[in-house]
């Protein structure tokens, strides 16, 4: 198997375009922009610095 050189900037531009199309469709259907949520479960003290106090 040989290595393939990937044009990262071109790949990122194409990915952003595909995501923008899907986000626009979601906003049209749901009437709001998509979001991201993180749920921390458990008592791991090492994660305390990742969330605002």
Secondary structure, 3 states (H helix, E strand, C coil): CCCCCCCHHHHHHHHHHHHHHHHHHHHHHHCCCCCCCCCCCCCCHHHHHHCCC
